[in-house]
Amino acid sequence: MGEAEQRYVQEAFITNWIAPLGPNVDGFEREVSEMTGARGAVALSSGTAGLHLALKLAGVGRGDTVFVSTLTFVASVNPILYEGAEPVFIDSDFETWNMSPKALERALVAARKEGRLPKAVMVVNLYGQSADMDPIIDLCERFGIPIIEDAAESLGATYKGKASGTLGEFGIYSFNGNKIITTSGGGMLVSDNAEALSKARYWATQSREPALHYEHSEVGYNYRMSNLLAGVGRGQLQQLENRISARRAVFDRYEQTLGNIEGVSFMPEANFGRSTRWLTALTINPHMTGIATTDLLRALADENIEARPVWKPMHLQPLLRKYDYFPHMPQYSVSDQLFKQGICLPSGTAMSVQDQGRVIDCISHHIRLSAKHAAI
Ligand SMILES: *Cc1c(COP(=O)(O)O)cnc(C)c1O
């Protein structure tokens, strides 16, 4: 947190705007739409709330299906279940780690054959990088399906010059504590469809009708962002470009020091745009390095270094195993492979070069050790 955040929050205190509306909410919405180029934005209590409202705007209801990236955090899928709809999981490709257009095409063709096209396709942009949107947009236009972009992890990323999150009908950002900028908890729904956004604003305020007495004719939600937290968000937004530079510098240091170890591969940055490198993610080939990711994660934990596997794909989750899954190729699942071999490294903006050196030393030490054992 910096001084700008404090100033905005203080202003909210002084003017006594502590409600889930007020000048900071309006300001934050305006600033996010200006920065992303979206026509409008609605500030919400979480990114998950944004996905929920986007699904409702796409008309998703009981018995419908929604296609969604399998390699993601469960928050992408839960709102589909809230509406009584069924997710169908789509694999990643190796170039972006995001939705595979090939798998999407197979899934759409199969769905049409069954006469059961999805109500929406939710594309997730992982670890700060956009999916390859053009082929995905072409497919969705061909089949007449709206796109929802889960850009919770990709605020500030670009795709062919456009802001990640603004390429579909609806996009959402998250300002949860772990994201590149944060309001401690919060989210934003963006779209060019002003009418849809006012509907979302209405649903997010308990579907309160414009009447003095409390009048309601639809189910509503308490999903608006508070004016205090929007103040934090406005201050944080001013830091976004600095954070992206810092995260990219963290990535570069990891890549320069670990990138030439055989069997270590970093998440590629596709040439269609800029990744924010929100998290540095890489894969460790156990045959080439002699070490399994689980053992490397344990070795890091032993030195009090917090690293994590790549997201466990949704089609492997006990909650979701019963739903359909379309892998990248009929006999080959990219996300399974990324989950088995992938690791996310500490990537915080505030991490010192010394701390990062400790992570790098630990990894190269353990890989060298395993290689030596293998040689013996
Ligand atoms: C964080 C995250 C969300 C959810 O955002 P919240 O603000 O925590 O509700 C959704 N999708 C992905 C991919 C995320 O990483």
The ligand as an ORCA input file, in Angstrom:
! r2SCAN-3c Opt
* xyz 0 1
  C      -8.520    -14.939     -8.296
  C      -9.229    -15.573     -9.410
  C     -10.619    -15.507     -9.532
  C     -11.526    -15.003     -8.455
  O     -11.357    -13.717     -8.061
  P     -11.866    -13.285     -6.590
  O     -11.749    -11.806     -6.630
  O     -10.943    -13.912     -5.607
  O     -13.263    -13.741     -6.451
  C     -11.221    -16.044    -10.660
  N     -10.504    -16.634    -11.614
  C      -9.169    -16.738    -11.535
  C      -8.434    -17.391    -12.648
  C      -8.482    -16.237    -10.425
  O      -7.155    -16.377    -10.327
*
